[in-house]
Amino acid sequence: MSYKFYQYKNCSTCKKAQKYLDKLGIDYKEIAIRETPPTKADLKKMLKFMNGEIKKLFNTSGQDYRAMKMKDKLPGLSNEQAFELLSNNGNLVKRPFLLSKDFGVVGFKEEIYKENL
């Protein structure tokens, strides 16, 4: 099974996740999240894996999130509005962002990867 691995090259968490994927011999397509944010279709699919919790898709510790005052705006956004923002600004997306047809996760926790890959 092939995965889409959206990451930022200077992100230490992304590097850890990538190293772990390589260690397991997982087939993935590396995608630069800032230059090529996840599509709305990928975001919708990931939202299902995140049990419908839209906030989990956002990089809440990022500068763009804070600068745009997303903490205050997010509760009032529809999912479609959130997908529009995320698909146009990779800095807003929680990373790493690993997605296949049967599995999706944002961030990196070795236990979750180990359990699902």
PDB file as gemmi writes it, atoms N, CA and C in Angstrom:
CRYST1    1.000    1.000    1.000  90.00  90.00  90.00 P 1                      
ATOM      1  N   MET A   1       0.853  -1.175   0.000  1.00  0.00           N  
ATOM      2  CA  MET A   1       0.000   0.000   0.000  1.00  0.00           C  
ATOM      3  C   MET A   1       0.895   1.233   0.000  1.00  0.00           C  
ATOM      4  N   SER A   2       0.540   2.203  -0.809  1.00  0.00           N  
ATOM      5  CA  SER A   2       1.329   3.425  -0.890  1.00  0.00           C  
ATOM      6  C   SER A   2       0.677   4.544  -0.071  1.00  0.00           C  
ATOM      7  N   TYR A   3       1.513   5.362   0.498  1.00  0.00           N  
ATOM      8  CA  TYR A   3       1.061   6.473   1.343  1.00  0.00           C  
ATOM      9  C   TYR A   3       1.486   7.801   0.745  1.00  0.00           C  
ATOM     10  N   LYS A   4       0.719   8.826   1.049  1.00  0.00           N  
ATOM     11  CA  LYS A   4       1.129  10.205   0.783  1.00  0.00           C  
ATOM     12  C   LYS A   4       1.700  10.710   2.104  1.00  0.00           C  
ATOM     13  N   PHE A   5       2.914  11.239   2.042  1.00  0.00           N  
ATOM     14  CA  PHE A   5       3.583  11.727   3.240  1.00  0.00           C  
ATOM     15  C   PHE A   5       3.880  13.216   3.045  1.00  0.00           C  
ATOM     16  N   TYR A   6       2.957  14.035   3.551  1.00  0.00           N  
ATOM     17  CA  TYR A   6       3.135  15.483   3.481  1.00  0.00           C  
ATOM     18  C   TYR A   6       4.023  15.893   4.651  1.00  0.00           C  
ATOM     19  N   GLN A   7       5.105  16.603   4.341  1.00  0.00           N  
ATOM     20  CA  GLN A   7       6.033  16.982   5.386  1.00  0.00           C  
ATOM     21  C   GLN A   7       6.736  18.295   5.033  1.00  0.00           C  
ATOM     22  N   TYR A   8       7.415  18.841   6.034  1.00  0.00           N  
ATOM     23  CA  TYR A   8       8.233  20.033   5.861  1.00  0.00           C  
ATOM     24  C   TYR A   8       9.660  19.620   6.195  1.00  0.00           C  
ATOM     25  N   LYS A   9      10.584  19.866   5.283  1.00  0.00           N  
ATOM     26  CA  LYS A   9      11.941  19.326   5.410  1.00  0.00           C  
ATOM     27  C   LYS A   9      12.684  19.773   6.669  1.00  0.00           C  
ATOM     28  N   ASN A  10      12.337  20.939   7.242  1.00  0.00           N  
ATOM     29  CA  ASN A  10      13.027  21.416   8.443  1.00  0.00           C  
ATOM     30  C   ASN A  10      12.308  21.046   9.743  1.00  0.00           C  
ATOM     31  N   CYS A  11      11.265  20.271   9.639  1.00  0.00           N  
ATOM     32  CA  CYS A  11      10.478  19.861  10.818  1.00  0.00           C  
ATOM     33  C   CYS A  11      11.096  18.605  11.432  1.00  0.00           C  
ATOM     34  N   SER A  12      11.518  18.709  12.686  1.00  0.00           N  
ATOM     35  CA  SER A  12      12.161  17.564  13.339  1.00  0.00           C  
ATOM     36  C   SER A  12      11.194  16.385  13.506  1.00  0.00           C  
ATOM     37  N   THR A  13       9.933  16.674  13.755  1.00  0.00           N  
ATOM     38  CA  THR A  13       8.939  15.602  13.895  1.00  0.00           C  
ATOM     39  C   THR A  13       8.751  14.884  12.558  1.00  0.00           C  
ATOM     40  N   CYS A  14       8.748  15.633  11.474  1.00  0.00           N  
ATOM     41  CA  CYS A  14       8.623  15.029  10.145  1.00  0.00           C  
ATOM     42  C   CYS A  14       9.818  14.119   9.862  1.00  0.00           C  
ATOM     43  N   LYS A  15      11.002  14.580  10.256  1.00  0.00           N  
ATOM     44  CA  LYS A  15      12.216  13.781  10.040  1.00  0.00           C  
ATOM     45  C   LYS A  15      12.149  12.468  10.818  1.00  0.00           C  
ATOM     46  N   LYS A  16      11.651  12.520  12.053  1.00  0.00           N  
ATOM     47  CA  LYS A  16      11.508  11.306  12.861  1.00  0.00           C  
ATOM     48  C   LYS A  16      10.530  10.341  12.201  1.00  0.00           C  
ATOM     49  N   ALA A  17       9.408  10.875  11.737  1.00  0.00           N  
ATOM     50  CA  ALA A  17       8.395  10.035  11.093  1.00  0.00           C  
ATOM     51  C   ALA A  17       8.956   9.405   9.822  1.00  0.00           C  
ATOM     52  N   GLN A  18       9.653  10.203   9.037  1.00  0.00           N  
ATOM     53  CA  GLN A  18      10.217   9.693   7.790  1.00  0.00           C  
ATOM     54  C   GLN A  18      11.260   8.602   8.061  1.00  0.00           C  
ATOM     55  N   LYS A  19      12.079   8.820   9.049  1.00  0.00           N  
ATOM     56  CA  LYS A  19      13.085   7.826   9.428  1.00  0.00           C  
ATOM     57  C   LYS A  19      12.408   6.516   9.845  1.00  0.00           C  
ATOM     58  N   TYR A  20      11.301   6.639  10.571  1.00  0.00           N  
ATOM     59  CA  TYR A  20      10.559   5.461  11.016  1.00  0.00           C  
ATOM     60  C   TYR A  20       9.934   4.728   9.821  1.00  0.00           C  
ATOM     61  N   LEU A  21       9.349   5.476   8.891  1.00  0.00           N  
ATOM     62  CA  LEU A  21       8.771   4.862   7.691  1.00  0.00           C  
ATOM     63  C   LEU A  21       9.839   4.127   6.893  1.00  0.00           C  
ATOM     64  N   ASP A  22      11.000   4.763   6.755  1.00  0.00           N  
ATOM     65  CA  ASP A  22      12.104   4.133   6.025  1.00  0.00           C  
ATOM     66  C   ASP A  22      12.565   2.856   6.724  1.00  0.00           C  
ATOM     67  N   LYS A  23      12.658   2.904   8.037  1.00  0.00           N  
ATOM     68  CA  LYS A  23      13.080   1.742   8.836  1.00  0.00           C  
ATOM     69  C   LYS A  23      12.156   0.550   8.601  1.00  0.00           C  
ATOM     70  N   LEU A  24      10.847   0.836   8.478  1.00  0.00           N  
ATOM     71  CA  LEU A  24       9.867  -0.228   8.250  1.00  0.00           C  
ATOM     72  C   LEU A  24       9.746  -0.634   6.779  1.00  0.00           C  
ATOM     73  N   GLY A  25      10.395   0.121   5.897  1.00  0.00           N  
ATOM     74  CA  GLY A  25      10.309  -0.174   4.468  1.00  0.00           C  
ATOM     75  C   GLY A  25       8.959   0.176   3.867  1.00  0.00           C  
ATOM     76  N   ILE A  26       8.303   1.189   4.419  1.00  0.00           N  
ATOM     77  CA  ILE A  26       6.983   1.624   3.944  1.00  0.00           C  
ATOM     78  C   ILE A  26       7.134   2.423   2.652  1.00  0.00           C  
ATOM     79  N   ASP A  27       6.301   2.107   1.676  1.00  0.00           N  
ATOM     80  CA  ASP A  27       6.290   2.818   0.398  1.00  0.00           C  
ATOM     81  C   ASP A  27       5.476   4.102   0.557  1.00  0.00           C  
ATOM     82  N   TYR A  28       6.078   5.237   0.281  1.00  0.00           N  
ATOM     83  CA  TYR A  28       5.366   6.508   0.398  1.00  0.00           C  
ATOM     84  C   TYR A  28       5.855   7.512  -0.631  1.00  0.00           C  
ATOM     85  N   LYS A  29       4.979   8.450  -0.924  1.00  0.00           N  
ATOM     86  CA  LYS A  29       5.325   9.560  -1.816  1.00  0.00           C  
ATOM     87  C   LYS A  29       5.526  10.784  -0.930  1.00  0.00           C  
ATOM     88  N   GLU A  30       6.721  11.329  -0.963  1.00  0.00           N  
ATOM     89  CA  GLU A  30       7.055  12.500  -0.162  1.00  0.00           C  
ATOM     90  C   GLU A  30       6.537  13.756  -0.859  1.00  0.00           C  
ATOM     91  N   ILE A  31       5.777  14.574  -0.112  1.00  0.00           N  
ATOM     92  CA  ILE A  31       5.191  15.792  -0.665  1.00  0.00           C  
ATOM     93  C   ILE A  31       5.530  16.955   0.264  1.00  0.00           C  
ATOM     94  N   ALA A  32       6.060  18.028  -0.306  1.00  0.00           N  
ATOM     95  CA  ALA A  32       6.389  19.223   0.477  1.00  0.00           C  
ATOM     96  C   ALA A  32       5.092  19.941   0.836  1.00  0.00           C  
ATOM     97  N   ILE A  33       4.750  19.941   2.109  1.00  0.00           N  
ATOM     98  CA  ILE A  33       3.442  20.439   2.562  1.00  0.00           C  
ATOM     99  C   ILE A  33       3.241  21.936   2.332  1.00  0.00           C  
ATOM    100  N   ARG A  34       4.304  22.722   2.419  1.00  0.00           N  
ATOM    101  CA  ARG A  34       4.178  24.167   2.215  1.00  0.00           C  
ATOM    102  C   ARG A  34       3.909  24.499   0.752  1.00  0.00           C  
ATOM    103  N   GLU A  35       4.608  23.821  -0.128  1.00  0.00           N  
ATOM    104  CA  GLU A  35       4.460  24.076  -1.561  1.00  0.00           C  
ATOM    105  C   GLU A  35       3.233  23.401  -2.155  1.00  0.00           C  
ATOM    106  N   THR A  36       2.896  22.237  -1.621  1.00  0.00           N  
ATOM    107  CA  THR A  36       1.769  21.454  -2.138  1.00  0.00           C  
ATOM    108  C   THR A  36       0.926  20.969  -0.961  1.00  0.00           C  
ATOM    109  N   PRO A  37       0.057  21.848  -0.426  1.00  0.00           N  
ATOM    110  CA  PRO A  37      -0.783  21.430   0.700  1.00  0.00           C  
ATOM    111  C   PRO A  37      -1.718  20.286   0.296  1.00  0.00           C  
ATOM    112  N   PRO A  38      -2.204  19.536   1.253  1.00  0.00           N  
ATOM    113  CA  PRO A  38      -3.165  18.472   0.930  1.00  0.00           C  
ATOM    114  C   PRO A  38      -4.384  19.034   0.195  1.00  0.00           C  
ATOM    115  N   THR A  39      -4.904  18.240  -0.710  1.00  0.00           N  
ATOM    116  CA  THR A  39      -6.101  18.638  -1.447  1.00  0.00           C  
ATOM    117  C   THR A  39      -7.316  18.593  -0.520  1.00  0.00           C  
ATOM    118  N   LYS A  40      -8.380  19.212  -0.950  1.00  0.00           N  
ATOM    119  CA  LYS A  40      -9.610  19.148  -0.156  1.00  0.00           C  
ATOM    120  C   LYS A  40     -10.061  17.698   0.012  1.00  0.00           C  
ATOM    121  N   ALA A  41      -9.889  16.894  -1.035  1.00  0.00           N  
ATOM    122  CA  ALA A  41     -10.277  15.477  -0.948  1.00  0.00           C  
ATOM    123  C   ALA A  41      -9.439  14.756   0.106  1.00  0.00           C  
ATOM    124  N   ASP A  42      -8.131  15.022   0.134  1.00  0.00           N  
ATOM    125  CA  ASP A  42      -7.270  14.395   1.142  1.00  0.00           C  
ATOM    126  C   ASP A  42      -7.624  14.886   2.539  1.00  0.00           C  
ATOM    127  N   LEU A  43      -7.938  16.161   2.668  1.00  0.00           N  
ATOM    128  CA  LEU A  43      -8.327  16.715   3.973  1.00  0.00           C  
ATOM    129  C   LEU A  43      -9.633  16.092   4.465  1.00  0.00           C  
ATOM    130  N   LYS A  44     -10.580  15.909   3.566  1.00  0.00           N  
ATOM    131  CA  LYS A  44     -11.858  15.287   3.942  1.00  0.00           C  
ATOM    132  C   LYS A  44     -11.648  13.845   4.387  1.00  0.00           C  
ATOM    133  N   LYS A  45     -10.780  13.132   3.666  1.00  0.00           N  
ATOM    134  CA  LYS A  45     -10.487  11.748   4.028  1.00  0.00           C  
ATOM    135  C   LYS A  45      -9.808  11.696   5.399  1.00  0.00           C  
ATOM    136  N   MET A  46      -8.841  12.610   5.617  1.00  0.00           N  
ATOM    137  CA  MET A  46      -8.131  12.634   6.890  1.00  0.00           C  
ATOM    138  C   MET A  46      -9.080  12.972   8.040  1.00  0.00           C  
ATOM    139  N   LEU A  47     -10.031  13.852   7.778  1.00  0.00           N  
ATOM    140  CA  LEU A  47     -10.988  14.239   8.818  1.00  0.00           C  
ATOM    141  C   LEU A  47     -11.735  13.011   9.339  1.00  0.00           C  
ATOM    142  N   LYS A  48     -12.048  12.076   8.465  1.00  0.00           N  
ATOM    143  CA  LYS A  48     -12.715  10.839   8.893  1.00  0.00           C  
ATOM    144  C   LYS A  48     -11.823  10.048   9.841  1.00  0.00           C  
ATOM    145  N   PHE A  49     -10.525   9.986   9.533  1.00  0.00           N  
ATOM    146  CA  PHE A  49      -9.594   9.267  10.401  1.00  0.00           C  
ATOM    147  C   PHE A  49      -9.382   9.992  11.734  1.00  0.00           C  
ATOM    148  N   MET A  50      -9.691  11.273  11.765  1.00  0.00           N  
ATOM    149  CA  MET A  50      -9.560  12.076  12.987  1.00  0.00           C  
ATOM    150  C   MET A  50     -10.914  12.203  13.695  1.00  0.00           C  
ATOM    151  N   ASN A  51     -11.827  11.295  13.382  1.00  0.00           N  
ATOM    152  CA  ASN A  51     -13.153  11.244  14.010  1.00  0.00           C  
ATOM    153  C   ASN A  51     -13.919  12.557  13.903  1.00  0.00           C  
ATOM    154  N   GLY A  52     -13.739  13.252  12.784  1.00  0.00           N  
ATOM    155  CA  GLY A  52     -14.504  14.473  12.537  1.00  0.00           C  
ATOM    156  C   GLY A  52     -14.022  15.695  13.303  1.00  0.00           C  
ATOM    157  N   GLU A  53     -12.898  15.594  13.984  1.00  0.00           N  
ATOM    158  CA  GLU A  53     -12.373  16.721  14.766  1.00  0.00           C  
ATOM    159  C   GLU A  53     -11.482  17.598  13.892  1.00  0.00           C  
ATOM    160  N   ILE A  54     -12.076  18.626  13.308  1.00  0.00           N  
ATOM    161  CA  ILE A  54     -11.388  19.487  12.349  1.00  0.00           C  
ATOM    162  C   ILE A  54     -10.147  20.145  12.950  1.00  0.00           C  
ATOM    163  N   LYS A  55     -10.180  20.473  14.215  1.00  0.00           N  
ATOM    164  CA  LYS A  55      -9.039  21.146  14.845  1.00  0.00           C  
ATOM    165  C   LYS A  55      -7.769  20.305  14.769  1.00  0.00           C  
ATOM    166  N   LYS A  56      -7.915  18.967  14.741  1.00  0.00           N  
ATOM    167  CA  LYS A  56      -6.757  18.083  14.685  1.00  0.00           C  
ATOM    168  C   LYS A  56      -5.979  18.226  13.373  1.00  0.00           C  
ATOM    169  N   LEU A  57      -6.609  18.803  12.347  1.00  0.00           N  
ATOM    170  CA  LEU A  57      -5.931  18.992  11.071  1.00  0.00           C  
ATOM    171  C   LEU A  57      -5.073  20.257  11.053  1.00  0.00           C  
ATOM    172  N   PHE A  58      -5.253  21.113  12.035  1.00  0.00           N  
ATOM    173  CA  PHE A  58      -4.555  22.404  12.075  1.00  0.00           C  
ATOM    174  C   PHE A  58      -3.269  22.327  12.896  1.00  0.00           C  
ATOM    175  N   ASN A  59      -2.245  23.022  12.415  1.00  0.00           N  
ATOM    176  CA  ASN A  59      -0.989  23.186  13.125  1.00  0.00           C  
ATOM    177  C   ASN A  59      -1.185  24.323  14.127  1.00  0.00           C  
ATOM    178  N   THR A  60      -1.725  23.990  15.281  1.00  0.00           N  
ATOM    179  CA  THR A  60      -2.127  25.003  16.266  1.00  0.00           C  
ATOM    180  C   THR A  60      -0.939  25.708  16.920  1.00  0.00           C  
ATOM    181  N   SER A  61       0.259  25.177  16.740  1.00  0.00           N  
ATOM    182  CA  SER A  61       1.427  25.845  17.319  1.00  0.00           C  
ATOM    183  C   SER A  61       2.187  26.668  16.276  1.00  0.00           C  
ATOM    184  N   GLY A  62       1.664  26.706  15.045  1.00  0.00           N  
ATOM    185  CA  GLY A  62       2.342  27.420  13.973  1.00  0.00           C  
ATOM    186  C   GLY A  62       2.129  28.926  14.002  1.00  0.00           C  
ATOM    187  N   GLN A  63       3.080  29.636  13.400  1.00  0.00           N  
ATOM    188  CA  GLN A  63       3.010  31.094  13.342  1.00  0.00           C  
ATOM    189  C   GLN A  63       1.797  31.585  12.553  1.00  0.00           C  
ATOM    190  N   ASP A  64       1.498  30.931  11.436  1.00  0.00           N  
ATOM    191  CA  ASP A  64       0.348  31.360  10.630  1.00  0.00           C  
ATOM    192  C   ASP A  64      -0.953  31.204  11.412  1.00  0.00           C  
ATOM    193  N   TYR A  65      -1.077  30.116  12.146  1.00  0.00           N  
ATOM    194  CA  TYR A  65      -2.277  29.855  12.956  1.00  0.00           C  
ATOM    195  C   TYR A  65      -2.475  30.999  13.949  1.00  0.00           C  
ATOM    196  N   ARG A  66      -1.386  31.383  14.620  1.00  0.00           N  
ATOM    197  CA  ARG A  66      -1.468  32.471  15.601  1.00  0.00           C  
ATOM    198  C   ARG A  66      -1.705  33.818  14.920  1.00  0.00           C  
ATOM    199  N   ALA A  67      -0.983  34.091  13.843  1.00  0.00           N  
ATOM    200  CA  ALA A  67      -1.110  35.372  13.150  1.00  0.00           C  
ATOM    201  C   ALA A  67      -2.524  35.584  12.598  1.00  0.00           C  
ATOM    202  N   MET A  68      -3.146  34.495  12.159  1.00  0.00           N  
ATOM    203  CA  MET A  68      -4.499  34.582  11.598  1.00  0.00           C  
ATOM    204  C   MET A  68      -5.578  34.493  12.675  1.00  0.00           C  
ATOM    205  N   LYS A  69      -5.147  34.375  13.940  1.00  0.00           N  
ATOM    206  CA  LYS A  69      -6.078  34.267  15.068  1.00  0.00           C  
ATOM    207  C   LYS A  69      -7.086  33.131  14.874  1.00  0.00           C  
ATOM    208  N   MET A  70      -6.546  31.996  14.402  1.00  0.00           N  
ATOM    209  CA  MET A  70      -7.405  30.849  14.112  1.00  0.00           C  
ATOM    210  C   MET A  70      -8.052  30.256  15.360  1.00  0.00           C  
ATOM    211  N   LYS A  71      -7.421  30.431  16.512  1.00  0.00           N  
ATOM    212  CA  LYS A  71      -8.007  29.913  17.749  1.00  0.00           C  
ATOM    213  C   LYS A  71      -9.406  30.487  17.957  1.00  0.00           C  
ATOM    214  N   ASP A  72      -9.564  31.767  17.618  1.00  0.00           N  
ATOM    215  CA  ASP A  72     -10.862  32.428  17.768  1.00  0.00           C  
ATOM    216  C   ASP A  72     -11.784  32.165  16.589  1.00  0.00           C  
ATOM    217  N   LYS A  73     -11.207  32.020  15.385  1.00  0.00           N  
ATOM    218  CA  LYS A  73     -12.011  31.868  14.165  1.00  0.00           C  
ATOM    219  C   LYS A  73     -12.489  30.437  13.926  1.00  0.00           C  
ATOM    220  N   LEU A  74     -11.659  29.472  14.292  1.00  0.00           N  
ATOM    221  CA  LEU A  74     -11.939  28.073  13.960  1.00  0.00           C  
ATOM    222  C   LEU A  74     -13.305  27.578  14.422  1.00  0.00           C  
ATOM    223  N   PRO A  75     -13.733  27.885  15.650  1.00  0.00           N  
ATOM    224  CA  PRO A  75     -15.045  27.392  16.077  1.00  0.00           C  
ATOM    225  C   PRO A  75     -16.214  27.863  15.193  1.00  0.00           C  
ATOM    226  N   GLY A  76     -16.065  28.996  14.527  1.00  0.00           N  
ATOM    227  CA  GLY A  76     -17.142  29.527  13.699  1.00  0.00           C  
ATOM    228  C   GLY A  76     -17.075  29.117  12.239  1.00  0.00           C  
ATOM    229  N   LEU A  77     -16.034  28.358  11.863  1.00  0.00           N  
ATOM    230  CA  LEU A  77     -15.879  27.954  10.465  1.00  0.00           C  
ATOM    231  C   LEU A  77     -16.621  26.656  10.165  1.00  0.00           C  
ATOM    232  N   SER A  78     -17.170  26.591   8.974  1.00  0.00           N  
ATOM    233  CA  SER A  78     -17.723  25.318   8.505  1.00  0.00           C  
ATOM    234  C   SER A  78     -16.541  24.450   8.073  1.00  0.00           C  
ATOM    235  N   ASN A  79     -16.772  23.164   7.915  1.00  0.00           N  
ATOM    236  CA  ASN A  79     -15.704  22.286   7.436  1.00  0.00           C  
ATOM    237  C   ASN A  79     -15.212  22.733   6.068  1.00  0.00           C  
ATOM    238  N   GLU A  80     -16.134  23.146   5.205  1.00  0.00           N  
ATOM    239  CA  GLU A  80     -15.745  23.590   3.865  1.00  0.00           C  
ATOM    240  C   GLU A  80     -14.824  24.807   3.931  1.00  0.00           C  
ATOM    241  N   GLN A  81     -15.134  25.748   4.820  1.00  0.00           N  
ATOM    242  CA  GLN A  81     -14.275  26.924   4.979  1.00  0.00           C  
ATOM    243  C   GLN A  81     -12.905  26.511   5.516  1.00  0.00           C  
ATOM    244  N   ALA A  82     -12.884  25.590   6.438  1.00  0.00           N  
ATOM    245  CA  ALA A  82     -11.611  25.093   6.987  1.00  0.00           C  
ATOM    246  C   ALA A  82     -10.803  24.387   5.898  1.00  0.00           C  
ATOM    247  N   PHE A  83     -11.451  23.553   5.085  1.00  0.00           N  
ATOM    248  CA  PHE A  83     -10.758  22.861   3.994  1.00  0.00           C  
ATOM    249  C   PHE A  83     -10.171  23.871   3.008  1.00  0.00           C  
ATOM    250  N   GLU A  84     -10.906  24.921   2.746  1.00  0.00           N  
ATOM    251  CA  GLU A  84     -10.427  25.969   1.827  1.00  0.00           C  
ATOM    252  C   GLU A  84      -9.139  26.592   2.377  1.00  0.00           C  
ATOM    253  N   LEU A  85      -9.144  26.944   3.646  1.00  0.00           N  
ATOM    254  CA  LEU A  85      -7.948  27.535   4.272  1.00  0.00           C  
ATOM    255  C   LEU A  85      -6.770  26.555   4.247  1.00  0.00           C  
ATOM    256  N   LEU A  86      -7.002  25.338   4.678  1.00  0.00           N  
ATOM    257  CA  LEU A  86      -5.938  24.349   4.767  1.00  0.00           C  
ATOM    258  C   LEU A  86      -5.362  23.984   3.397  1.00  0.00           C  
ATOM    259  N   SER A  87      -6.222  23.852   2.403  1.00  0.00           N  
ATOM    260  CA  SER A  87      -5.754  23.447   1.068  1.00  0.00           C  
ATOM    261  C   SER A  87      -4.994  24.566   0.361  1.00  0.00           C  
ATOM    262  N   ASN A  88      -5.085  25.774   0.883  1.00  0.00           N  
ATOM    263  CA  ASN A  88      -4.375  26.906   0.285  1.00  0.00           C  
ATOM    264  C   ASN A  88      -3.205  27.412   1.121  1.00  0.00           C  
ATOM    265  N   ASN A  89      -3.002  26.836   2.306  1.00  0.00           N  
ATOM    266  CA  ASN A  89      -1.916  27.280   3.165  1.00  0.00           C  
ATOM    267  C   ASN A  89      -1.362  26.083   3.935  1.00  0.00           C  
ATOM    268  N   GLY A  90      -0.318  25.482   3.381  1.00  0.00           N  
ATOM    269  CA  GLY A  90       0.284  24.301   3.989  1.00  0.00           C  
ATOM    270  C   GLY A  90       0.840  24.542   5.384  1.00  0.00           C  
ATOM    271  N   ASN A  91       1.139  25.804   5.717  1.00  0.00           N  
ATOM    272  CA  ASN A  91       1.638  26.119   7.050  1.00  0.00           C  
ATOM    273  C   ASN A  91       0.570  25.906   8.122  1.00  0.00           C  
ATOM    274  N   LEU A  92      -0.686  25.920   7.724  1.00  0.00           N  
ATOM    275  CA  LEU A  92      -1.776  25.731   8.683  1.00  0.00           C  
ATOM    276  C   LEU A  92      -2.030  24.258   8.991  1.00  0.00           C  
ATOM    277  N   VAL A  93      -1.504  23.374   8.154  1.00  0.00           N  
ATOM    278  CA  VAL A  93      -1.791  21.945   8.277  1.00  0.00           C  
ATOM    279  C   VAL A  93      -0.835  21.279   9.267  1.00  0.00           C  
ATOM    280  N   LYS A  94      -1.400  20.491  10.172  1.00  0.00           N  
ATOM    281  CA  LYS A  94      -0.596  19.713  11.128  1.00  0.00           C  
ATOM    282  C   LYS A  94       0.286  18.750  10.342  1.00  0.00           C  
ATOM    283  N   ARG A  95       1.543  18.678  10.729  1.00  0.00           N  
ATOM    284  CA  ARG A  95       2.476  17.814  10.023  1.00  0.00           C  
ATOM    285  C   ARG A  95       3.253  16.964  11.013  1.00  0.00           C  
ATOM    286  N   PRO A  96       3.774  15.853  10.541  1.00  0.00           N  
ATOM    287  CA  PRO A  96       3.563  15.275   9.224  1.00  0.00           C  
ATOM    288  C   PRO A  96       2.123  14.791   9.051  1.00  0.00           C  
ATOM    289  N   PHE A  97       1.759  14.623   7.810  1.00  0.00           N  
ATOM    290  CA  PHE A  97       0.399  14.274   7.408  1.00  0.00           C  
ATOM    291  C   PHE A  97       0.551  13.024   6.551  1.00  0.00           C  
ATOM    292  N   LEU A  98       0.223  11.857   7.102  1.00  0.00           N  
ATOM    293  CA  LEU A  98       0.403  10.572   6.425  1.00  0.00           C  
ATOM    294  C   LEU A  98      -0.959   9.992   6.078  1.00  0.00           C  
ATOM    295  N   LEU A  99      -1.149   9.689   4.794  1.00  0.00           N  
ATOM    296  CA  LEU A  99      -2.479   9.265   4.349  1.00  0.00           C  
ATOM    297  C   LEU A  99      -2.399   8.162   3.297  1.00  0.00           C  
ATOM    298  N   SER A 100      -3.242   7.159   3.484  1.00  0.00           N  
ATOM    299  CA  SER A 100      -3.469   6.135   2.458  1.00  0.00           C  
ATOM    300  C   SER A 100      -4.980   5.956   2.364  1.00  0.00           C  
ATOM    301  N   LYS A 101      -5.417   5.001   1.567  1.00  0.00           N  
ATOM    302  CA  LYS A 101      -6.869   4.827   1.457  1.00  0.00           C  
ATOM    303  C   LYS A 101      -7.477   4.236   2.728  1.00  0.00           C  
ATOM    304  N   ASP A 102      -6.659   3.523   3.533  1.00  0.00           N  
ATOM    305  CA  ASP A 102      -7.187   2.853   4.716  1.00  0.00           C  
ATOM    306  C   ASP A 102      -6.722   3.427   6.051  1.00  0.00           C  
ATOM    307  N   PHE A 103      -5.854   4.416   6.006  1.00  0.00           N  
ATOM    308  CA  PHE A 103      -5.263   4.930   7.241  1.00  0.00           C  
ATOM    309  C   PHE A 103      -4.821   6.374   7.051  1.00  0.00           C  
ATOM    310  N   GLY A 104      -4.966   7.147   8.097  1.00  0.00           N  
ATOM    311  CA  GLY A 104      -4.470   8.518   8.070  1.00  0.00           C  
ATOM    312  C   GLY A 104      -4.151   8.976   9.471  1.00  0.00           C  
ATOM    313  N   VAL A 105      -3.078   9.760   9.598  1.00  0.00           N  
ATOM    314  CA  VAL A 105      -2.696  10.303  10.893  1.00  0.00           C  
ATOM    315  C   VAL A 105      -1.914  11.594  10.668  1.00  0.00           C  
ATOM    316  N   VAL A 106      -2.088  12.524  11.588  1.00  0.00           N  
ATOM    317  CA  VAL A 106      -1.297  13.753  11.576  1.00  0.00           C  
ATOM    318  C   VAL A 106      -0.395  13.735  12.806  1.00  0.00           C  
ATOM    319  N   GLY A 107       0.759  14.378  12.688  1.00  0.00           N  
ATOM    320  CA  GLY A 107       1.726  14.330  13.764  1.00  0.00           C  
ATOM    321  C   GLY A 107       2.450  12.999  13.718  1.00  0.00           C  
ATOM    322  N   PHE A 108       3.311  12.760  14.700  1.00  0.00           N  
ATOM    323  CA  PHE A 108       4.023  11.486  14.758  1.00  0.00           C  
ATOM    324  C   PHE A 108       4.105  10.979  16.178  1.00  0.00           C  
ATOM    325  N   LYS A 109       3.513   9.827  16.372  1.00  0.00           N  
ATOM    326  CA  LYS A 109       3.648   9.068  17.606  1.00  0.00           C  
ATOM    327  C   LYS A 109       3.968   7.648  17.154  1.00  0.00           C  
ATOM    328  N   GLU A 110       5.144   7.186  17.527  1.00  0.00           N  
ATOM    329  CA  GLU A 110       5.604   5.883  17.056  1.00  0.00           C  
ATOM    330  C   GLU A 110       4.591   4.782  17.329  1.00  0.00           C  
ATOM    331  N   GLU A 111       3.933   4.839  18.518  1.00  0.00           N  
ATOM    332  CA  GLU A 111       2.957   3.785  18.858  1.00  0.00           C  
ATOM    333  C   GLU A 111       1.825   3.724  17.839  1.00  0.00           C  
ATOM    334  N   ILE A 112       1.354   4.879  17.382  1.00  0.00           N  
ATOM    335  CA  ILE A 112       0.240   4.913  16.426  1.00  0.00           C  
ATOM    336  C   ILE A 112       0.698   4.391  15.067  1.00  0.00           C  
ATOM    337  N   TYR A 113       1.880   4.798  14.639  1.00  0.00           N  
ATOM    338  CA  TYR A 113       2.414   4.295  13.379  1.00  0.00           C  
ATOM    339  C   TYR A 113       2.587   2.770  13.460  1.00  0.00           C  
ATOM    340  N   LYS A 114       3.194   2.314  14.549  1.00  0.00           N  
ATOM    341  CA  LYS A 114       3.491   0.891  14.723  1.00  0.00           C  
ATOM    342  C   LYS A 114       2.210   0.067  14.693  1.00  0.00           C  
ATOM    343  N   GLU A 115       1.182   0.568  15.337  1.00  0.00           N  
ATOM    344  CA  GLU A 115      -0.097  -0.129  15.451  1.00  0.00           C  
ATOM    345  C   GLU A 115      -0.837  -0.225  14.109  1.00  0.00           C  
ATOM    346  N   ASN A 116      -0.607   0.762  13.225  1.00  0.00           N  
ATOM    347  CA  ASN A 116      -1.420   0.843  12.001  1.00  0.00           C  
ATOM    348  C   ASN A 116      -0.706   0.573  10.690  1.00  0.00           C  
ATOM    349  N   LEU A 117       0.605   0.520  10.716  1.00  0.00           N  
ATOM    350  CA  LEU A 117       1.339   0.314   9.444  1.00  0.00           C  
ATOM    351  C   LEU A 117       1.692  -1.142   9.211  1.00  0.00           C  
TER     352      LEU A 117                                                      
END                                                                             
